[in-house]
Amino acid sequence: MTPMAAMFMSLSVQEYNGQVRFAVKVVPGASRTRVMGLLGDALKVGVAAAAEKGKANKAVIQLLAEVLDVSPKAITIISGMKNPHKHIAINGLSAERLREKLASYLP
């Protein structure tokens, strides 16, 4: 197993109908908006926005768009709109490309 494969062993990523899907744990009201690492099989992100009126969800989408170099329109929260545990789908991104883009943000 390569070091990169070992690093992402706990991040659960699925490819489905031209999109990649994975879990995200969101920490709203964080000191700054950033990728924080892994939490179990989910990507942990902190957003400075509060968890009210969809502000944190919008911040998560914006952060992921910037980090993964995709349009915010390509990102959909498929479950967990009112929950810190979310499932994300991104159109037009492979699991391999997702891992490449996240490699520099994870230990």
Rosetta blueprint (number, residue, H / E / L):
1 M L
2 T L
3 P H
4 M H
5 A H
6 A H
7 M H
8 F L
9 M L
10 S L
11 L L
12 S L
13 V E
14 Q E
15 E E
16 Y E
17 N L
18 G L
19 Q E
20 V E
21 R E
22 F E
23 A E
24 V E
25 K E
26 V E
27 V E
28 P E
29 G L
30 A L
31 S L
32 R L
33 T L
34 R E
35 V E
36 M E
37 G E
38 L E
39 L E
40 G L
41 D L
42 A E
43 L E
44 K E
45 V E
46 G E
47 V E
48 A L
49 A L
50 A L
51 A L
52 E L
53 K L
54 G L
55 K H
56 A H
57 N H
58 K H
59 A H
60 V H
61 I H
62 Q H
63 L H
64 L H
65 A H
66 E H
67 V H
68 L H
69 D L
70 V L
71 S L
72 P H
73 K H
74 A H
75 I E
76 T E
77 I E
78 I E
79 S E
80 G L
81 M L
82 K L
83 N L
84 P L
85 H E
86 K E
87 H E
88 I E
89 A E
90 I E
91 N E
92 G L
93 L L
94 S L
95 A H
96 E H
97 R H
98 L H
99 R H
100 E H
101 K H
102 L H
103 A H
104 S H
105 Y H
106 L L
107 P L
